[in-house]
């Protein structure tokens, strides 16, 4: 058989032909299993692959199959220094559907074949990480009940030496292929993971499993800390020169969880899967409609006057009698591990909020926030271009195509009570583009921050932003600042005149003329006007905002508004957006979120 024929044959037919071919047939099966993880699991781990694979499993399997062995990745990174040296993917799938089992099987194959010299598994805590270690050690030890007889025939008997945290796996020569060794380490994300080294090897593959726990996602500060841990610690574990592969398995616990952020990050492959793809008739968005057959079923299931087993039997009898009607319109991700009836039982048992999180990967945001960070749109800045979207469908707009930029400073001269530390100053830089051909209005938030700075530092940031966006070719760059309570002294009077003279003497741009505004509207009324713009994606945020602490603080303040301790970041952004809108609507004032939504509906 040719290699293409070996890969194309249905697994069952290939197995039949291999048995008839004798020893060469084993070589065919080994060739197929090394390149087809689904075939590897079906032939070598039939106990794990007993049920058919769902679309989520197949997507994960295909990513691992398409991933070149470490040596090839390392060589490619050396040959193409401009390319991303790290292969990375993030997968969100419902709890209990076996996504981690597929990933562990991929690690097992990687170790047995020598594709990966050093594998690391990272869990959210020590107990979770230990359980993953036990699973992998069991698979790499003889006598596993889920293993088939072909496992040892194709890969020989591997030996594990070490402990639960660090092990070495030796593989024997088999079928003419050389033996060797690979290393495995297991850590928790809260422990020490920097600087892992086994002999001369640094990690070549890292599996991250459910890094976030419910207690870890409640605040943006916690999510930022986990994201930073991933970026600074995990992604730097790999060999010098590149070749690291990182794979995250997760269930989304918060709309802005790290796994959700990675789904929006173009550097990461992967996908998010929902357990229920389409709800049946009588269920809308997870809410059972009163008067429907499903409502009748729920009433029987939850009748506390009837013993549990009897009401469960009565509900099941209704479902069986009316199954065609009750299944109509429904589609589920995995009919074998989470069929519709089981999903509905789970919905009634744990409630809609938990179901949306654990099964749908669409958690409902809780708390007092009006803004929804999970719905914000993001763009990247590439030289003098704004890039919307990713890959082949990305849309590029040159900055000179934007008609104007507004820089708004919400200054501070006060200090925290009982402290020498300044209060926050908010700065927002927003570009506006009106497309006369289509009537589209687009806002791009180029810069945004909330930082504790001295007045001189606030002024310097404004000067820098003004010079930067003028140089980018935007026709009009306007600087405004809020003068309420004497704010903005650093942008007026003799101090500002002195800064102009100094910049002129140094040959720097110096003609900036800031405009003082005295705001008479309530701050909350202004900020509410920005809510629909960000939530509906009319105002698009630059990813650069997340790269510095001032930007992250502005995002944290926005998520917490209106109940947070500070609102300088969202206030600065709202004032810049309203200034641009007022310029475009003959000075019309936006007083509320409802009015803003009407005003900006043409841009959505």
Secondary structure, 3 states (H helix, E strand, C coil): CCHHHHHHCCHHHHHHHHHHHCHHHHHHHHHHHHHCHHHHHHHHCCCCCCCCCCHHHHHHHHHHHHCCCHHHHHHHHHHCCCCCCCEEEEEECCCCCCHHHHHHHHHHHHHHHCCCCEEEEEECCHHHHHHHHHHHHHHCCCCCCCCCCHHHHHHCCCEEEECCCEEEEEECCECCECCEEEEEEEEECCCCCCCCCECCECECEEEEECCCCHHHCCCHHHHHHHHHHHHHCHHHCECCCCCCEEEEEECCCCCCCHHHHHHHCCCCEEEECCCEEECCCCEECCEECCCCHHHHHHHHHCCCCCCHHHHHHHHHHHHHHCHHHHHCCCEECCCCCCCHHHHHHHHHHHCHHHHHHHCCCCCCCCCCCCCCHHHCEEEEEECCEEEECCHHHCEEEEHHHCCEEEEEEECCCCECCCCCCECEEEEEEEEEEEECCCCEEEEEEEEEEEEECCHHHHHHHHHHHHHHHHHCCCCEEEEEEECHHHCCHHHCHHHHHHHHHHHHHCCCCCCCCCEEECCCCCHHHHHHHHHHHHHCCCEEEEHHHHHCHHHHHHHHHHHHCCCCCCCHHHHHHHHHHHHHHHHHCCCCCCCCHHHHHHHHHHHC
